Amino acid sequence: MDNLIDIKGVTHAYRTKSGPLPVLDDLNISVPEGEFAAVVGPSGCGKSTLTRLIAGLMKPDRGEVWLHGERVTGPRKTVGMAFQNPVLLEWRTILQNVILPLEIVAPGMPRRDREARALHLLEMVGLKGFEHKRPSELSGGMRQRASLCRAIVHKPDVLIMDEPFGALDAFTREDLWQTMRDLRAAEPFTCVLITHDLRESVFLGDQVFVLSGRPARTQAVLDVTLSADRTLDILFEPAAQDMLHYLRDQIRIAQGRDGETH
Ligand SMILES: Nc1ncnc2c1ncn2[C@@H]1O[C@H](COP(=O)(O)OP(=O)(O)OP(=O)(O)O)[C@@H](O)[C@H]1O
């Protein structure tokens, strides 16, 4: 299978007043087309920096980022992004917010077709009937559902999500995991998910990449050998529990806390 995302030997440092701050160090990550890569690592290790590099919003000091066989040298329209804060535009309805990327990427697409595409996605995520509401009229979980629709409405090559469920309560978060699973089954896409939640990484990921402490390297890669139509219950089964223990140990190592009693 071809890799849709290839991050090869990426090294990056921010220039700060007190000198360079090395953030990524010879990082290597490959994601085959259609796969879901979850990225976990200690706080501040460089995960968000990685998303900016994949999206072409920044260039690495060294190394290369490839998307779909093309070297990334600048921002790309074929990337969809979702963040912890859904940043929906209050002066637009939910439907108009979801349509926004199509207005930019496919300006020639008839309005009726744009709306049909957005309404289809809104229905899939359980927001049918809310399309004419303003963002402030929706709950946090509903806004994040709308934001997911907006991120994939233009069928991006890759969906990059940076802690998209981090601000939601535990039950809403689990609902959203299932929504993601169902969206992916209906519309396969390649995804990079940054998360602090190890259960989320195992439930949604095909592979989990553990980054080391800053500057981040790829410390470990876990193949999630659970069925694609996994349910939440699977997280309580021994195979998933073993994976969660492994990831927790890896995070301790990344934090330099290996050997502490736990
Ligand atoms: N524009 C910037 N200029 C200078 N330093 C930055 C910049 N952006 C991030 N940093 C620093 O780079 C390091 C990595 O930041 P980044 O946001 O990529 O980490 P992260 O792993 O996503 O963090 P968290 O898990 O806390 O969200 C941090 O120490 C941060 O303070």
The ligand as an SDF file (V2000), in Angstrom:
LIG
                    3D

 31 33  0  0  0  0  0  0  0  0999 V2000
    5.5430   29.7320   17.3490 N   0  0  0  0  0  0  0  0  0  0  0  0
    6.3140   29.2820   18.3410 C   0  0  0  0  0  0  0  0  0  0  0  0
    7.4290   29.9640   18.7210 N   0  0  0  0  0  0  0  0  0  0  0  0
    8.2160   29.5080   19.7110 C   0  0  0  0  0  0  0  0  0  0  0  0
    7.9940   28.3620   20.3980 N   0  0  0  0  0  0  0  0  0  0  0  0
    6.8990   27.6500   20.0640 C   0  0  0  0  0  0  0  0  0  0  0  0
    6.0090   28.0690   19.0290 C   0  0  0  0  0  0  0  0  0  0  0  0
    5.0010   27.1580   18.9260 N   0  0  0  0  0  0  0  0  0  0  0  0
    5.2660   26.2220   19.8620 C   0  0  0  0  0  0  0  0  0  0  0  0
    6.3900   26.5150   20.5370 N   0  0  0  0  0  0  0  0  0  0  0  0
    7.0010   25.7090   21.6030 C   0  0  0  0  0  0  0  0  0  0  0  0
    7.3710   24.4730   21.0110 O   0  0  0  0  0  0  0  0  0  0  0  0
    7.1240   23.4020   21.9070 C   0  0  0  0  0  0  0  0  0  0  0  0
    6.2010   22.3860   21.2400 C   0  0  0  0  0  0  0  0  0  0  0  0
    4.9270   22.9920   21.0620 O   0  0  0  0  0  0  0  0  0  0  0  0
    3.6990   22.1790   20.4650 P   0  0  0  0  0  0  0  0  0  0  0  0
    2.4960   23.0590   20.6090 O   0  0  0  0  0  0  0  0  0  0  0  0
    4.0410   21.6700   19.1270 O   0  0  0  0  0  0  0  0  0  0  0  0
    3.6290   20.9540   21.4940 O   0  0  0  0  0  0  0  0  0  0  0  0
    2.4260   19.9350   21.8280 P   0  0  0  0  0  0  0  0  0  0  0  0
    3.0560   18.6020   21.9810 O   0  0  0  0  0  0  0  0  0  0  0  0
    1.3490   20.0800   20.8300 O   0  0  0  0  0  0  0  0  0  0  0  0
    1.9360   20.5100   23.2280 O   0  0  0  0  0  0  0  0  0  0  0  0
    0.6150   20.1150   24.0750 P   0  0  0  0  0  0  0  0  0  0  0  0
    0.6320   18.6250   24.2340 O   0  0  0  0  0  0  0  0  0  0  0  0
    0.8260   20.8260   25.3940 O   0  0  0  0  0  0  0  0  0  0  0  0
   -0.5570   20.6270   23.2980 O   0  0  0  0  0  0  0  0  0  0  0  0
    6.5450   24.0080   23.1750 C   0  0  0  0  0  0  0  0  0  0  0  0
    7.5920   24.1620   24.1120 O   0  0  0  0  0  0  0  0  0  0  0  0
    6.0420   25.3710   22.7190 C   0  0  0  0  0  0  0  0  0  0  0  0
    6.1340   26.3080   23.7730 O   0  0  0  0  0  0  0  0  0  0  0  0
  1  2  1  0
  2  3  1  0
  2  7  2  0
  3  4  2  0
  4  5  1  0
  5  6  2  0
  6  7  1  0
  6 10  1  0
  7  8  1  0
  8  9  2  0
  9 10  1  0
 10 11  1  0
 11 12  1  0
 11 30  1  0
 12 13  1  0
 13 14  1  0
 13 28  1  0
 14 15  1  0
 15 16  1  0
 16 17  2  0
 16 18  1  0
 16 19  1  0
 19 20  1  0
 20 21  2  0
 20 22  1  0
 20 23  1  0
 23 24  1  0
 24 25  2  0
 24 26  1  0
 24 27  1  0
 28 29  1  0
 28 30  1  0
 30 31  1  0
M  END
$$$$
